[in-house]
């Protein structure tokens, strides 16, 4: 039996790419859910997430174009650029090409995040879970090695774990919104500790309608949060790596319905604040005007 070394090299690159992208998804989930905030800085986890995604996508591109080199000649250049054009294995190869292109587009969108708006960019970022599903389908359909049951299990289990974690998080939020409920006229008060606030801008990314970095280096924010923006305020407080945002019940509804109260830590501050901060006009009115 002839062994094509290029095929095995390409397969190895493909499995390595899938493993790195799986780890990148886990790191992304850790970032969005705040799992690692108590033991690792947000910026550190963000760097790890980006490096894993970049390495995984690089190997995916090399894996794809390496399919052009085997002597069988079953894959043409158009097949690794345009999905579902291969005559022999349109669905398997097409799923892999589609997954790779979606993930590359999502990674490239980081450069235009501010133009897209954070919420639209985050929705675009969520398409990577569909792309990862397509990538898993590509491995199962086109991968010769997945004919072994144990290999197929190794491929499916990581996909299943990621999807459960992702869907469980979304389902938990829907459950909380439905059964814990948003009470009518429920409001909360935001307080930002100026000593601990490092002004990284993560709160603005999570809730741009509530937080804004000012040109003078300060942070402007709504002091009173209405019911419809409470979830965004909680997400911003969780994302703050300095734990400088305190969110507490203000009035209306059941105070127990607010999921948490986040306060500044007692350890040394992340970054000293300017002596003249905060200015006396550090809050916005509810209509967003100062």
C-alpha positions in Angstrom: 0.0 0.0 0.0 1.4 3.4 -1.1 1.6 6.0 1.7 1.4 9.6 0.6 3.5 11.6 3.1 1.9 14.8 2.0 -1.6 13.5 2.8 -0.5 12.5 6.4 1.2 15.9 6.8 -2.0 17.7 5.7 -4.1 15.5 8.0 -1.8 16.2 10.9 -2.1 20.0 10.2 -5.8 19.7 10.0 -6.2 17.9 13.4 -3.7 20.4 15.0 -5.8 23.3 13.5 -9.0 21.8 14.9 -7.5 21.4 18.3 -6.2 25.0 18.5 -9.5 26.4 17.3 -11.3 24.3 19.9 -9.1 25.8 22.6 -9.7 29.3 21.1 -13.4 28.8 21.4 -13.0 27.7 25.1 -10.9 30.8 25.8 -13.6 32.9 24.1 -16.3 31.4 26.2 -14.1 32.0 29.3 -13.8 35.7 28.3 -17.5 36.2 27.6 -18.7 34.4 30.8 -16.0 35.8 33.0 -14.8 32.4 34.1 -11.2 33.2 34.4 -11.5 36.7 35.9 -10.6 35.8 39.4 -7.4 34.0 38.4 -6.2 35.6 35.2 -6.3 39.1 33.8 -8.8 39.9 31.1 -6.0 41.1 28.8 -4.0 37.9 29.3 -7.0 35.7 28.4 -7.7 37.9 25.4 -4.1 37.5 24.2 -4.3 33.7 24.6 -7.6 33.6 22.7 -6.2 35.6 19.9 -3.0 33.6 19.6 -4.8 30.3 19.6 -7.2 31.5 16.9 -4.4 32.9 14.8 -2.3 29.7 15.0 -5.4 27.5 14.3 -6.5 29.5 11.3 -2.9 29.6 9.9 -2.7 25.8 10.1 -6.2 25.6 8.5 -5.1 27.6 5.5 -1.9 25.5 5.1 -4.0 22.4 5.5 -6.4 23.5 2.8 -3.8 24.5 0.2 -1.7 21.4 0.9 -4.5 19.4 -0.6 -3.4 20.7 -4.0 -0.1 18.9 -3.9 -1.1 15.1 -3.8 -0.6 13.3 -7.1 -4.3 12.2 -7.2 -5.3 15.6 -8.5 -8.8 15.4 -7.0 -8.7 18.9 -5.5 -8.3 22.0 -7.6 -7.5 25.6 -6.6 -11.1 26.7 -6.9 -12.2 23.9 -4.6 -10.2 25.4 -1.6 -11.5 28.9 -2.4 -15.2 28.5 -3.4 -17.2 26.1 -1.2 -19.0 23.1 -2.6 -17.3 23.1 -6.1 -15.4 19.8 -5.8 -16.7 17.1 -8.1 -15.8 14.1 -5.8 -16.5 15.4 -2.3 -18.5 18.7 -2.6 -20.1 18.5 0.9 -17.1 17.5 2.9 -14.6 19.8 1.3 -17.2 22.6 1.0 -17.9 22.5 4.7 -14.3 22.8 5.5 -13.8 25.8 3.1 -16.9 27.5 4.4 -15.8 27.0 8.0 -12.3 28.4 7.3 -13.6 31.5 5.4 -16.2 32.3 8.1 -13.6 32.1 10.9 -11.1 34.2 8.9 -13.8 36.8 8.3 -14.7 36.9 12.0 -11.0 37.3 12.9 -10.5 40.1 10.4 -13.6 41.9 11.7 -11.7 42.8 14.9 -10.1 45.6 12.9 -13.5 47.2 12.2 -15.1 46.4 15.5 -15.8 50.0 16.4 -17.4 50.7 12.9 -19.6 47.7 13.2 -20.7 48.5 16.7 -19.9 46.1 19.6 -23.3 44.4 19.6 -23.3 43.7 15.8 -19.7 42.6 16.0 -20.5 40.2 18.9 -23.4 38.7 16.9 -21.0 38.2 14.0 -18.5 36.6 16.4 -21.1 34.1 17.4 -21.2 32.7 13.9 -17.9 30.9 14.7 -19.9 28.2 16.5 -21.7 27.4 13.3 -18.4 27.5 11.5 -16.9 25.1 14.1 -19.8 22.8 13.5 -19.2 22.9 9.7 -15.5 22.2 10.4 -16.4 19.1 12.5 -18.6 17.9 9.6 -15.7 18.4 7.2 -13.5 16.2 9.4 -16.1 13.5 9.7 -17.0 13.5 6.0 -13.7 14.0 4.3 -11.2 12.7 6.8 -10.0 9.3 5.9 -8.8 8.7 9.5 -12.3 9.2 11.0 -13.2 5.8 9.6 -12.0 4.5 13.0 -14.6 4.8 15.6 -12.3 6.1 18.3 -11.1 8.9 16.0 -14.7 9.9 15.3 -15.4 10.0 19.0 -12.4 12.2 19.6 -13.6 14.6 16.9 -17.3 14.7 18.1 -16.7 15.0 21.9 -14.9 18.4 21.7 -17.6 19.8 19.4 -20.3 18.5 21.8 -18.6 20.0 24.8 -18.3 23.4 23.2 -21.9 23.4 21.9 -23.2 22.4 25.4 -21.2 25.2 27.1 -22.4 27.7 24.5 -26.0 26.7 24.4 -26.2 26.3 28.2 -25.0 29.9 28.7 -27.6 31.2 26.3 -30.3 29.0 27.7 -29.5 30.1 31.3 -29.8 33.7 30.3 -33.2 33.1 28.6 -34.4 31.1 31.6 -33.4 33.9 33.9 -35.1 36.5 31.8 -38.3 34.5 31.7 -38.6 33.0 35.2 -36.6 35.3 37.3 -38.0 38.1 35.2 -37.3 41.7 34.7 -39.5 43.6 37.1 -41.4 46.6 36.0 -39.7 49.9 36.9 -36.6 48.0 38.2 -33.5 50.1 38.3 -30.0 49.8 39.5 -27.3 52.2 40.5 -23.8 52.1 39.1 -20.7 53.3 41.0 -17.2 53.2 39.5 -14.3 53.3 41.9 -11.9 55.9 40.3 -8.9 54.4 42.1 -9.3 50.9 40.7 -10.6 51.9 37.3 -7.8 51.2 34.8 -9.8 52.6 31.9 -9.1 49.6 29.6 -12.5 50.1 27.9 -14.0 46.7 28.4 -17.1 48.2 30.1 -17.6 50.4 27.0 -17.3 47.3 24.7 -19.9 45.4 26.7 -22.3 48.4 27.3 -21.5 51.3 25.0 -24.8 52.9 25.8 -23.8 53.1 29.5 -20.1 53.7 29.5 -17.8 55.9 27.4 -14.1 56.6 27.6 -13.5 60.4 27.4 -10.9 62.2 25.5 -9.3 63.4 28.7 -8.7 59.8 29.8 -11.7 59.7 32.2 -14.7 57.4 32.2 -18.2 58.7 31.8 -21.2 56.5 32.7 -24.8 56.5 33.5 -25.3 56.5 37.3 -28.9 55.1 37.1 -29.6 52.1 34.9 -33.1 51.3 33.7 -34.5 47.8 33.4 -33.9 47.4 29.7 -30.1 48.1 30.1 -29.6 46.1 33.3 -28.2 43.0 31.6 -25.7 45.1 29.7 -24.6 46.8 33.0 -24.1 43.4 34.6 -22.0 42.2 31.6 -19.9 45.3 31.8 -19.3 44.8 35.5 -18.3 41.2 35.0 -15.9 42.1 32.2 -14.1 44.8 34.2 -10.7 43.3 34.9 -10.1 45.7 37.8 -13.5 45.0 39.4 -14.0 48.7 39.7 -17.8 48.7 39.0 -20.3 48.3 41.7 -23.9 47.6 40.7 -26.6 47.8 43.4 -30.4 47.9 43.7 -31.8 51.3 43.3 -35.6 51.1 43.4 -38.6 49.4 42.0 -39.2 45.7 41.8 -37.6 43.0 44.0 -34.0 43.7 44.9 -33.2 40.0 44.9 -33.9 39.9 41.2 -30.6 41.7 40.5 -28.2 38.7 40.1 -25.1 40.1 41.8 -23.4 43.0 43.4 -19.9 43.6 42.1 -17.6 45.7 44.3 -14.0 46.9 44.0 -11.3 44.5 45.4 -9.3 45.2 48.5 -5.9 44.4 46.9 -3.7 47.2 45.5 -5.2 49.1 42.5 -4.4 48.1 39.0 -3.7 51.6 37.9 -3.7 54.9 39.8 -6.3 57.4 38.8 -5.5 61.1 38.0 -5.8 63.3 41.0 -8.5 65.4 39.5 -10.6 62.4 38.7 -13.5 62.0 38.9 -14.7 65.4 37.7 -17.9 66.7 39.2 -19.9 66.0 36.1 -18.9 62.4 35.8 -22.4 61.1 35.1 -24.8 61.4 32.2 -28.4 62.2 32.4 -30.8 59.4 31.3 -31.2 60.9 27.9 -27.5 60.5 27.3 -26.7 64.3 27.3 -24.3 65.9 29.7 
